[in-house]
Amino acid sequence: MHQVRAFADTGMFRQAKGLICTNIRKEEEAQLMKVICEEEGLVDFPILANIDFGHRTPMMVIPMGALAELDCDNAKFTILESAVIE
């Protein structure tokens, strides 16, 4: 979770519209994430946690730059356009 604090310190969260993370497994980690968002003034910042992507099994890739939707109410992430340029 120290990486999250470092990202927040760069101002990255204020430029993002939401966050998808691979592991917030403990209540203390969830509380820390909430505190960081409150410190950044992001009270309604959507966070979809415990998602398997990147260098984990299964190896799922999230394309950069593709339009996507983050629905935290239904724990759903949808890529809305092709990530392949033809």
Distance bins in CASP14 RR format, pairs under 12 A and 6 or more apart:
PFRMAT RR
TARGET T0000
AUTHOR 0000-0000-0000
RMODE 2
METHOD distances of the structure
MODEL  1
1 7 0 0 0 0 0 1 0 0 0 0 0
1 8 0 0 0 0 0 1 0 0 0 0 0
1 21 0 0 0 0 1 0 0 0 0 0 0
1 22 0 0 0 0 0 1 0 0 0 0 0
1 23 0 0 0 0 1 0 0 0 0 0 0
1 24 0 0 0 0 1 0 0 0 0 0 0
1 25 0 0 0 0 0 1 0 0 0 0 0
1 26 0 0 0 0 1 0 0 0 0 0 0
1 28 0 0 0 0 1 0 0 0 0 0 0
1 29 1 0 1 0 0 0 0 0 0 0 0
1 30 0 0 0 0 1 0 0 0 0 0 0
1 31 0 0 0 0 0 1 0 0 0 0 0
1 32 1 0 1 0 0 0 0 0 0 0 0
1 33 1 0 0 1 0 0 0 0 0 0 0
1 34 0 0 0 0 0 1 0 0 0 0 0
1 35 0 0 0 0 0 1 0 0 0 0 0
1 36 0 0 0 0 1 0 0 0 0 0 0
1 49 0 0 0 0 0 1 0 0 0 0 0
2 8 0 0 0 0 0 1 0 0 0 0 0
2 9 0 0 0 0 0 1 0 0 0 0 0
2 29 0 0 0 0 0 1 0 0 0 0 0
2 32 0 0 0 0 1 0 0 0 0 0 0
2 36 0 0 0 0 0 1 0 0 0 0 0
3 9 0 0 0 0 0 1 0 0 0 0 0
3 10 0 0 0 0 0 1 0 0 0 0 0
3 12 0 0 0 0 0 1 0 0 0 0 0
3 19 0 0 0 0 0 1 0 0 0 0 0
3 21 0 0 0 0 1 0 0 0 0 0 0
3 22 0 0 0 0 0 1 0 0 0 0 0
3 23 0 0 0 0 0 1 0 0 0 0 0
3 29 0 0 0 0 0 1 0 0 0 0 0
3 32 0 0 0 0 0 1 0 0 0 0 0
3 33 0 0 0 0 0 1 0 0 0 0 0
3 36 0 0 0 0 0 1 0 0 0 0 0
4 10 0 0 0 0 0 1 0 0 0 0 0
4 11 0 0 0 0 0 1 0 0 0 0 0
4 12 0 0 0 0 1 0 0 0 0 0 0
4 13 0 0 0 0 1 0 0 0 0 0 0
4 16 0 0 0 0 0 1 0 0 0 0 0
4 19 0 0 0 0 1 0 0 0 0 0 0
4 21 1 0 0 1 0 0 0 0 0 0 0
4 22 0 0 0 0 0 1 0 0 0 0 0
4 23 0 0 0 0 0 1 0 0 0 0 0
4 24 0 0 0 0 1 0 0 0 0 0 0
4 29 0 0 0 0 1 0 0 0 0 0 0
4 30 0 0 0 0 0 1 0 0 0 0 0
4 32 1 0 0 1 0 0 0 0 0 0 0
4 33 1 0 0 1 0 0 0 0 0 0 0
4 34 0 0 0 0 0 1 0 0 0 0 0
4 35 0 0 0 0 0 1 0 0 0 0 0
4 36 1 0 0 1 0 0 0 0 0 0 0
4 37 0 0 0 0 1 0 0 0 0 0 0
4 39 0 0 0 0 0 1 0 0 0 0 0
4 40 0 0 0 0 0 1 0 0 0 0 0
4 45 0 0 0 0 0 1 0 0 0 0 0
4 47 0 0 0 0 0 1 0 0 0 0 0
4 49 0 0 0 0 0 1 0 0 0 0 0
5 11 0 0 0 0 0 1 0 0 0 0 0
5 12 0 0 0 0 0 1 0 0 0 0 0
5 13 0 0 0 0 0 1 0 0 0 0 0
5 29 0 0 0 0 0 1 0 0 0 0 0
5 32 1 0 0 1 0 0 0 0 0 0 0
5 33 0 0 0 0 1 0 0 0 0 0 0
5 35 0 0 0 0 1 0 0 0 0 0 0
5 36 1 0 0 1 0 0 0 0 0 0 0
5 37 0 0 0 0 0 1 0 0 0 0 0
5 39 0 0 0 0 1 0 0 0 0 0 0
5 40 0 0 0 0 0 1 0 0 0 0 0
6 12 0 0 0 0 1 0 0 0 0 0 0
6 13 0 0 0 0 0 1 0 0 0 0 0
6 36 0 0 0 0 0 1 0 0 0 0 0
7 13 1 0 0 1 0 0 0 0 0 0 0
7 14 0 0 0 0 0 1 0 0 0 0 0
7 15 0 0 0 0 0 1 0 0 0 0 0
7 16 0 0 0 0 1 0 0 0 0 0 0
7 19 0 0 0 0 1 0 0 0 0 0 0
7 21 0 0 0 0 0 1 0 0 0 0 0
7 33 0 0 0 0 0 1 0 0 0 0 0
7 36 0 0 0 0 1 0 0 0 0 0 0
7 37 0 0 0 0 0 1 0 0 0 0 0
7 40 0 0 0 0 0 1 0 0 0 0 0
8 14 0 0 0 0 1 0 0 0 0 0 0
8 15 0 0 0 0 0 1 0 0 0 0 0
8 16 0 0 0 0 0 1 0 0 0 0 0
8 19 0 0 0 0 0 1 0 0 0 0 0
8 32 0 0 0 0 0 1 0 0 0 0 0
8 33 0 0 0 0 1 0 0 0 0 0 0
8 35 0 0 0 0 1 0 0 0 0 0 0
8 36 1 0 1 0 0 0 0 0 0 0 0
8 37 0 0 0 0 1 0 0 0 0 0 0
8 38 0 0 0 0 0 1 0 0 0 0 0
8 39 1 0 0 1 0 0 0 0 0 0 0
8 40 1 0 1 0 0 0 0 0 0 0 0
8 41 0 0 0 0 0 1 0 0 0 0 0
8 42 0 0 0 0 1 0 0 0 0 0 0
8 45 0 0 0 0 0 1 0 0 0 0 0
9 36 0 0 0 0 1 0 0 0 0 0 0
9 39 0 0 0 0 1 0 0 0 0 0 0
9 40 0 0 0 0 1 0 0 0 0 0 0
10 16 0 0 0 0 0 1 0 0 0 0 0
10 40 0 0 0 0 0 1 0 0 0 0 0
11 36 0 0 0 0 0 1 0 0 0 0 0
11 39 0 0 0 0 0 1 0 0 0 0 0
11 40 1 0 0 1 0 0 0 0 0 0 0
11 41 0 0 0 0 0 1 0 0 0 0 0
11 42 0 0 0 0 0 1 0 0 0 0 0
12 18 0 0 0 0 0 1 0 0 0 0 0
12 19 0 0 0 0 1 0 0 0 0 0 0
12 36 0 0 0 0 0 1 0 0 0 0 0
12 40 0 0 0 0 1 0 0 0 0 0 0
12 42 0 0 0 0 0 1 0 0 0 0 0
12 45 0 0 0 0 0 1 0 0 0 0 0
13 19 1 0 0 1 0 0 0 0 0 0 0
13 21 0 0 0 0 0 1 0 0 0 0 0
13 33 0 0 0 0 0 1 0 0 0 0 0
13 36 1 0 0 1 0 0 0 0 0 0 0
13 37 1 0 0 1 0 0 0 0 0 0 0
13 38 0 0 0 0 0 1 0 0 0 0 0
13 39 0 0 0 0 1 0 0 0 0 0 0
13 40 1 0 1 0 0 0 0 0 0 0 0
13 41 0 0 0 0 1 0 0 0 0 0 0
13 42 1 0 1 0 0 0 0 0 0 0 0
13 43 0 0 0 0 0 1 0 0 0 0 0
13 45 1 0 0 1 0 0 0 0 0 0 0
13 46 0 0 0 0 0 1 0 0 0 0 0
13 47 0 0 0 0 0 1 0 0 0 0 0
14 36 0 0 0 0 0 1 0 0 0 0 0
14 37 0 0 0 0 0 1 0 0 0 0 0
14 39 0 0 0 0 0 1 0 0 0 0 0
14 40 1 0 0 1 0 0 0 0 0 0 0
14 41 0 0 0 0 1 0 0 0 0 0 0
14 42 1 0 0 1 0 0 0 0 0 0 0
14 45 0 0 0 0 1 0 0 0 0 0 0
15 40 0 0 0 0 0 1 0 0 0 0 0
15 42 0 0 0 0 0 1 0 0 0 0 0
15 45 0 0 0 0 0 1 0 0 0 0 0
16 37 0 0 0 0 0 1 0 0 0 0 0
16 40 0 0 0 0 0 1 0 0 0 0 0
16 42 0 0 0 0 1 0 0 0 0 0 0
16 45 1 0 0 1 0 0 0 0 0 0 0
16 46 0 0 0 0 1 0 0 0 0 0 0
16 47 0 0 0 0 0 1 0 0 0 0 0
16 70 0 0 0 0 0 1 0 0 0 0 0
17 42 0 0 0 0 0 1 0 0 0 0 0
17 44 0 0 0 0 0 1 0 0 0 0 0
17 45 0 0 0 0 1 0 0 0 0 0 0
17 46 1 0 0 1 0 0 0 0 0 0 0
17 47 0 0 0 0 0 1 0 0 0 0 0
17 48 0 0 0 0 0 1 0 0 0 0 0
17 67 0 0 0 0 0 1 0 0 0 0 0
17 68 0 0 0 0 1 0 0 0 0 0 0
17 69 0 0 0 0 0 1 0 0 0 0 0
17 70 1 0 0 1 0 0 0 0 0 0 0
17 72 0 0 0 0 0 1 0 0 0 0 0
18 33 0 0 0 0 0 1 0 0 0 0 0
18 37 0 0 0 0 1 0 0 0 0 0 0
18 40 0 0 0 0 0 1 0 0 0 0 0
18 42 0 0 0 0 1 0 0 0 0 0 0
18 44 0 0 0 0 1 0 0 0 0 0 0
18 45 1 0 1 0 0 0 0 0 0 0 0
18 46 1 0 1 0 0 0 0 0 0 0 0
18 47 1 0 0 1 0 0 0 0 0 0 0
18 48 0 0 0 0 1 0 0 0 0 0 0
18 49 0 0 0 0 0 1 0 0 0 0 0
18 68 0 0 0 0 0 1 0 0 0 0 0
18 69 0 0 0 0 0 1 0 0 0 0 0
18 70 1 0 1 0 0 0 0 0 0 0 0
18 71 0 0 0 0 0 1 0 0 0 0 0
18 72 0 0 0 0 1 0 0 0 0 0 0
18 77 0 0 0 0 0 1 0 0 0 0 0
19 33 0 0 0 0 1 0 0 0 0 0 0
19 36 0 0 0 0 0 1 0 0 0 0 0
19 37 0 0 0 0 1 0 0 0 0 0 0
19 40 0 0 0 0 0 1 0 0 0 0 0
19 42 0 0 0 0 1 0 0 0 0 0 0
19 45 1 0 0 1 0 0 0 0 0 0 0
19 46 1 0 0 1 0 0 0 0 0 0 0
19 47 1 0 1 0 0 0 0 0 0 0 0
19 48 1 0 0 1 0 0 0 0 0 0 0
19 49 0 0 0 0 1 0 0 0 0 0 0
19 51 0 0 0 0 0 1 0 0 0 0 0
19 70 0 0 0 0 1 0 0 0 0 0 0
19 72 0 0 0 0 1 0 0 0 0 0 0
19 77 0 0 0 0 0 1 0 0 0 0 0
20 45 0 0 0 0 0 1 0 0 0 0 0
20 46 0 0 0 0 1 0 0 0 0 0 0
20 47 1 0 0 1 0 0 0 0 0 0 0
20 48 1 0 1 0 0 0 0 0 0 0 0
20 49 0 0 0 0 1 0 0 0 0 0 0
20 50 0 0 0 0 1 0 0 0 0 0 0
20 51 1 0 1 0 0 0 0 0 0 0 0
20 52 0 0 0 0 0 1 0 0 0 0 0
20 53 1 0 0 1 0 0 0 0 0 0 0
20 54 0 0 0 0 0 1 0 0 0 0 0
20 60 0 0 0 0 0 1 0 0 0 0 0
20 62 1 0 0 1 0 0 0 0 0 0 0
20 68 0 0 0 0 1 0 0 0 0 0 0
20 69 0 0 0 0 0 1 0 0 0 0 0
20 70 1 0 0 1 0 0 0 0 0 0 0
20 71 0 0 0 0 0 1 0 0 0 0 0
20 72 0 0 0 0 1 0 0 0 0 0 0
20 75 0 0 0 0 0 1 0 0 0 0 0
20 76 0 0 0 0 0 1 0 0 0 0 0
20 77 1 0 0 1 0 0 0 0 0 0 0
20 78 0 0 0 0 0 1 0 0 0 0 0
20 79 0 0 0 0 0 1 0 0 0 0 0
21 29 0 0 0 0 1 0 0 0 0 0 0
21 30 0 0 0 0 0 1 0 0 0 0 0
21 32 0 0 0 0 0 1 0 0 0 0 0
21 33 0 0 0 0 1 0 0 0 0 0 0
21 36 0 0 0 0 0 1 0 0 0 0 0
21 45 0 0 0 0 0 1 0 0 0 0 0
21 46 0 0 0 0 0 1 0 0 0 0 0
21 47 1 0 0 1 0 0 0 0 0 0 0
21 48 1 0 0 1 0 0 0 0 0 0 0
21 49 1 0 1 0 0 0 0 0 0 0 0
21 50 1 0 0 1 0 0 0 0 0 0 0
21 51 1 0 0 1 0 0 0 0 0 0 0
21 52 0 0 0 0 0 1 0 0 0 0 0
21 53 0 0 0 0 1 0 0 0 0 0 0
21 54 0 0 0 0 0 1 0 0 0 0 0
21 56 0 0 0 0 0 1 0 0 0 0 0
21 62 0 0 0 0 0 1 0 0 0 0 0
21 70 0 0 0 0 0 1 0 0 0 0 0
21 72 0 0 0 0 0 1 0 0 0 0 0
21 77 0 0 0 0 0 1 0 0 0 0 0
22 29 0 0 0 0 0 1 0 0 0 0 0
22 47 0 0 0 0 0 1 0 0 0 0 0
22 48 0 0 0 0 0 1 0 0 0 0 0
22 49 0 0 0 0 1 0 0 0 0 0 0
22 50 1 0 0 1 0 0 0 0 0 0 0
22 51 1 0 0 1 0 0 0 0 0 0 0
22 52 1 0 0 1 0 0 0 0 0 0 0
22 53 1 0 0 1 0 0 0 0 0 0 0
22 54 1 0 0 1 0 0 0 0 0 0 0
22 55 0 0 0 0 1 0 0 0 0 0 0
22 56 1 0 0 1 0 0 0 0 0 0 0
22 57 0 0 0 0 0 1 0 0 0 0 0
22 60 0 0 0 0 0 1 0 0 0 0 0
22 62 0 0 0 0 0 1 0 0 0 0 0
23 29 1 0 0 1 0 0 0 0 0 0 0
23 30 0 0 0 0 0 1 0 0 0 0 0
23 33 0 0 0 0 0 1 0 0 0 0 0
23 49 1 0 0 1 0 0 0 0 0 0 0
23 50 1 0 0 1 0 0 0 0 0 0 0
23 51 0 0 0 0 1 0 0 0 0 0 0
23 52 0 0 0 0 1 0 0 0 0 0 0
23 53 0 0 0 0 0 1 0 0 0 0 0
23 54 0 0 0 0 0 1 0 0 0 0 0
23 56 0 0 0 0 1 0 0 0 0 0 0
24 30 1 0 1 0 0 0 0 0 0 0 0
24 31 0 0 0 0 1 0 0 0 0 0 0
24 32 0 0 0 0 1 0 0 0 0 0 0
24 33 1 0 0 1 0 0 0 0 0 0 0
24 34 0 0 0 0 0 1 0 0 0 0 0
24 36 0 0 0 0 0 1 0 0 0 0 0
24 47 1 0 0 1 0 0 0 0 0 0 0
24 48 0 0 0 0 0 1 0 0 0 0 0
24 49 1 0 1 0 0 0 0 0 0 0 0
24 50 1 0 0 1 0 0 0 0 0 0 0
24 51 0 0 0 0 0 1 0 0 0 0 0
25 33 0 0 0 0 0 1 0 0 0 0 0
25 49 0 0 0 0 1 0 0 0 0 0 0
25 50 1 0 0 1 0 0 0 0 0 0 0
26 32 0 0 0 0 1 0 0 0 0 0 0
26 33 0 0 0 0 0 1 0 0 0 0 0
26 49 0 0 0 0 0 1 0 0 0 0 0
26 50 0 0 0 0 0 1 0 0 0 0 0
27 33 0 0 0 0 0 1 0 0 0 0 0
27 34 0 0 0 0 0 1 0 0 0 0 0
28 34 0 0 0 0 0 1 0 0 0 0 0
28 35 0 0 0 0 0 1 0 0 0 0 0
29 35 0 0 0 0 0 1 0 0 0 0 0
29 36 0 0 0 0 0 1 0 0 0 0 0
29 47 0 0 0 0 0 1 0 0 0 0 0
29 49 0 0 0 0 1 0 0 0 0 0 0
29 50 0 0 0 0 0 1 0 0 0 0 0
30 36 0 0 0 0 0 1 0 0 0 0 0
30 37 0 0 0 0 0 1 0 0 0 0 0
30 47 0 0 0 0 1 0 0 0 0 0 0
30 49 1 0 0 1 0 0 0 0 0 0 0
30 50 0 0 0 0 0 1 0 0 0 0 0
31 37 0 0 0 0 0 1 0 0 0 0 0
31 38 0 0 0 0 0 1 0 0 0 0 0
32 38 0 0 0 0 0 1 0 0 0 0 0
32 39 0 0 0 0 0 1 0 0 0 0 0
32 47 0 0 0 0 0 1 0 0 0 0 0
33 39 0 0 0 0 0 1 0 0 0 0 0
33 40 0 0 0 0 0 1 0 0 0 0 0
33 42 0 0 0 0 0 1 0 0 0 0 0
33 45 0 0 0 0 1 0 0 0 0 0 0
33 46 0 0 0 0 0 1 0 0 0 0 0
33 47 1 0 0 1 0 0 0 0 0 0 0
33 48 0 0 0 0 0 1 0 0 0 0 0
33 49 1 0 0 1 0 0 0 0 0 0 0
33 50 0 0 0 0 0 1 0 0 0 0 0
34 40 0 0 0 0 0 1 0 0 0 0 0
34 41 0 0 0 0 0 1 0 0 0 0 0
34 42 0 0 0 0 1 0 0 0 0 0 0
34 43 0 0 0 0 1 0 0 0 0 0 0
34 44 0 0 0 0 0 1 0 0 0 0 0
34 45 0 0 0 0 1 0 0 0 0 0 0
34 47 0 0 0 0 1 0 0 0 0 0 0
34 49 0 0 0 0 0 1 0 0 0 0 0
35 41 0 0 0 0 0 1 0 0 0 0 0
35 42 0 0 0 0 0 1 0 0 0 0 0
35 43 0 0 0 0 0 1 0 0 0 0 0
36 42 0 0 0 0 1 0 0 0 0 0 0
36 43 0 0 0 0 0 1 0 0 0 0 0
36 45 0 0 0 0 1 0 0 0 0 0 0
36 47 0 0 0 0 0 1 0 0 0 0 0
37 43 1 0 0 1 0 0 0 0 0 0 0
37 44 0 0 0 0 1 0 0 0 0 0 0
37 45 1 0 1 0 0 0 0 0 0 0 0
37 46 0 0 0 0 1 0 0 0 0 0 0
37 47 1 0 0 1 0 0 0 0 0 0 0
38 44 0 0 0 0 0 1 0 0 0 0 0
38 45 0 0 0 0 1 0 0 0 0 0 0
39 45 0 0 0 0 0 1 0 0 0 0 0
44 72 0 0 0 0 1 0 0 0 0 0 0
45 70 0 0 0 0 0 1 0 0 0 0 0
45 72 0 0 0 0 1 0 0 0 0 0 0
46 68 0 0 0 0 0 1 0 0 0 0 0
46 69 0 0 0 0 0 1 0 0 0 0 0
46 70 1 0 1 0 0 0 0 0 0 0 0
46 71 0 0 0 0 1 0 0 0 0 0 0
46 72 1 0 1 0 0 0 0 0 0 0 0
46 73 0 0 0 0 1 0 0 0 0 0 0
46 74 0 0 0 0 0 1 0 0 0 0 0
46 75 0 0 0 0 0 1 0 0 0 0 0
46 76 0 0 0 0 0 1 0 0 0 0 0
46 77 0 0 0 0 0 1 0 0 0 0 0
47 70 0 0 0 0 1 0 0 0 0 0 0
47 72 1 0 0 1 0 0 0 0 0 0 0
47 75 0 0 0 0 0 1 0 0 0 0 0
47 77 0 0 0 0 0 1 0 0 0 0 0
48 62 0 0 0 0 0 1 0 0 0 0 0
48 68 0 0 0 0 0 1 0 0 0 0 0
48 69 0 0 0 0 0 1 0 0 0 0 0
48 70 1 0 1 0 0 0 0 0 0 0 0
48 71 0 0 0 0 1 0 0 0 0 0 0
48 72 1 0 1 0 0 0 0 0 0 0 0
48 73 0 0 0 0 0 1 0 0 0 0 0
48 74 0 0 0 0 1 0 0 0 0 0 0
48 75 1 0 0 1 0 0 0 0 0 0 0
48 76 0 0 0 0 1 0 0 0 0 0 0
48 77 1 0 1 0 0 0 0 0 0 0 0
48 78 0 0 0 0 0 1 0 0 0 0 0
49 70 0 0 0 0 0 1 0 0 0 0 0
49 72 0 0 0 0 1 0 0 0 0 0 0
49 75 0 0 0 0 1 0 0 0 0 0 0
49 77 0 0 0 0 0 1 0 0 0 0 0
50 56 0 0 0 0 0 1 0 0 0 0 0
50 75 0 0 0 0 1 0 0 0 0 0 0
50 77 0 0 0 0 0 1 0 0 0 0 0
51 58 0 0 0 0 0 1 0 0 0 0 0
51 60 0 0 0 0 1 0 0 0 0 0 0
51 62 0 0 0 0 1 0 0 0 0 0 0
51 70 0 0 0 0 0 1 0 0 0 0 0
51 72 0 0 0 0 0 1 0 0 0 0 0
51 75 0 0 0 0 1 0 0 0 0 0 0
51 76 0 0 0 0 0 1 0 0 0 0 0
51 77 1 0 0 1 0 0 0 0 0 0 0
52 58 1 0 1 0 0 0 0 0 0 0 0
52 59 0 0 0 0 1 0 0 0 0 0 0
52 60 1 0 0 1 0 0 0 0 0 0 0
52 61 0 0 0 0 0 1 0 0 0 0 0
52 62 0 0 0 0 0 1 0 0 0 0 0
52 77 0 0 0 0 0 1 0 0 0 0 0
53 59 0 0 0 0 1 0 0 0 0 0 0
53 60 1 0 1 0 0 0 0 0 0 0 0
53 61 1 0 0 1 0 0 0 0 0 0 0
53 62 1 0 1 0 0 0 0 0 0 0 0
53 63 0 0 0 0 0 1 0 0 0 0 0
53 77 0 0 0 0 1 0 0 0 0 0 0
53 79 0 0 0 0 0 1 0 0 0 0 0
54 60 1 0 0 1 0 0 0 0 0 0 0
54 61 1 0 0 1 0 0 0 0 0 0 0
54 62 1 0 0 1 0 0 0 0 0 0 0
54 63 0 0 0 0 0 1 0 0 0 0 0
55 61 0 0 0 0 0 1 0 0 0 0 0
56 62 0 0 0 0 0 1 0 0 0 0 0
60 77 0 0 0 0 0 1 0 0 0 0 0
60 79 0 0 0 0 0 1 0 0 0 0 0
61 79 0 0 0 0 0 1 0 0 0 0 0
61 83 0 0 0 0 1 0 0 0 0 0 0
61 84 0 0 0 0 0 1 0 0 0 0 0
62 68 1 0 0 1 0 0 0 0 0 0 0
62 70 0 0 0 0 0 1 0 0 0 0 0
62 77 1 0 0 1 0 0 0 0 0 0 0
62 78 0 0 0 0 0 1 0 0 0 0 0
62 79 1 0 0 1 0 0 0 0 0 0 0
62 83 0 0 0 0 1 0 0 0 0 0 0
63 77 0 0 0 0 0 1 0 0 0 0 0
63 79 1 0 0 1 0 0 0 0 0 0 0
63 80 0 0 0 0 0 1 0 0 0 0 0
63 81 0 0 0 0 1 0 0 0 0 0 0
63 82 0 0 0 0 1 0 0 0 0 0 0
63 83 1 1 0 0 0 0 0 0 0 0 0
63 84 0 0 0 0 1 0 0 0 0 0 0
63 85 0 0 0 0 0 1 0 0 0 0 0
64 79 0 0 0 0 0 1 0 0 0 0 0
64 83 0 0 0 0 1 0 0 0 0 0 0
65 79 0 0 0 0 1 0 0 0 0 0 0
65 80 0 0 0 0 0 1 0 0 0 0 0
65 81 0 0 0 0 1 0 0 0 0 0 0
65 82 0 0 0 0 0 1 0 0 0 0 0
65 83 1 0 0 1 0 0 0 0 0 0 0
65 84 0 0 0 0 0 1 0 0 0 0 0
65 85 0 0 0 0 0 1 0 0 0 0 0
66 77 0 0 0 0 0 1 0 0 0 0 0
66 78 0 0 0 0 0 1 0 0 0 0 0
66 79 1 0 1 0 0 0 0 0 0 0 0
66 80 1 0 0 1 0 0 0 0 0 0 0
66 81 1 0 1 0 0 0 0 0 0 0 0
66 82 1 0 0 1 0 0 0 0 0 0 0
66 83 1 0 1 0 0 0 0 0 0 0 0
66 84 0 0 0 0 1 0 0 0 0 0 0
66 85 0 0 0 0 0 1 0 0 0 0 0
67 78 0 0 0 0 1 0 0 0 0 0 0
67 79 1 0 0 1 0 0 0 0 0 0 0
67 80 1 0 1 0 0 0 0 0 0 0 0
67 81 1 0 1 0 0 0 0 0 0 0 0
67 82 0 0 0 0 1 0 0 0 0 0 0
67 83 0 0 0 0 1 0 0 0 0 0 0
68 76 0 0 0 0 0 1 0 0 0 0 0
68 77 1 0 0 1 0 0 0 0 0 0 0
68 78 1 0 0 1 0 0 0 0 0 0 0
68 79 1 0 1 0 0 0 0 0 0 0 0
68 80 1 0 1 0 0 0 0 0 0 0 0
68 81 0 0 0 0 1 0 0 0 0 0 0
68 82 0 0 0 0 0 1 0 0 0 0 0
68 83 0 0 0 0 1 0 0 0 0 0 0
69 76 1 0 0 1 0 0 0 0 0 0 0
69 77 1 0 0 1 0 0 0 0 0 0 0
69 78 1 0 1 0 0 0 0 0 0 0 0
69 79 0 0 0 0 1 0 0 0 0 0 0
69 80 1 0 1 0 0 0 0 0 0 0 0
69 81 0 0 0 0 0 1 0 0 0 0 0
70 76 0 0 0 0 1 0 0 0 0 0 0
70 77 1 0 1 0 0 0 0 0 0 0 0
70 78 0 0 0 0 1 0 0 0 0 0 0
70 79 0 0 0 0 0 1 0 0 0 0 0
70 80 0 0 0 0 0 1 0 0 0 0 0
71 77 1 0 0 1 0 0 0 0 0 0 0
71 78 1 0 0 1 0 0 0 0 0 0 0
71 80 0 0 0 0 0 1 0 0 0 0 0
END
